[in-house]
Amino acid sequence: MRPMKQAVYSSRTADKFVVRLPDGMRERIADVARNHHRSMNSEIIARLEQSLLQEGALDEDLSMRLDSPELSLHERELLQRFRQLTHRQQNALIALIAQDVELAKEDS
């Protein structure tokens, strides 16, 4: 997916933007999101970020070098291992972590 620290935000405080989708696209996005074990919103955000990263539009904000002084030794190791995963594996890992975070919120 993307090598970055995930920003923590609340759906109440996050920027909102209404998108008009062509016929059938909502269902296709829902299917893909379900296959990746994440919400439609998470799927759309992940795909937008990936697209922008590929174009270089987000490099300065999201790109994290392994030698960055902001990273701890453990973060460097995780980032290096994460980058070795396929995109599908990265997506599955992110979905698993996001699901765990949501479950933890529900428990508290």
Secondary structure as UniProt FT lines:
FT   TURN            11..13
FT   TURN            23..24
FT   HELIX           25..35
FT   TURN            36..37
FT   HELIX           40..55
FT   TURN            56..58
FT   HELIX           59..62
FT   TURN            66..67
FT   TURN            69..70
FT   HELIX           73..84
FT   HELIX           87..107
//
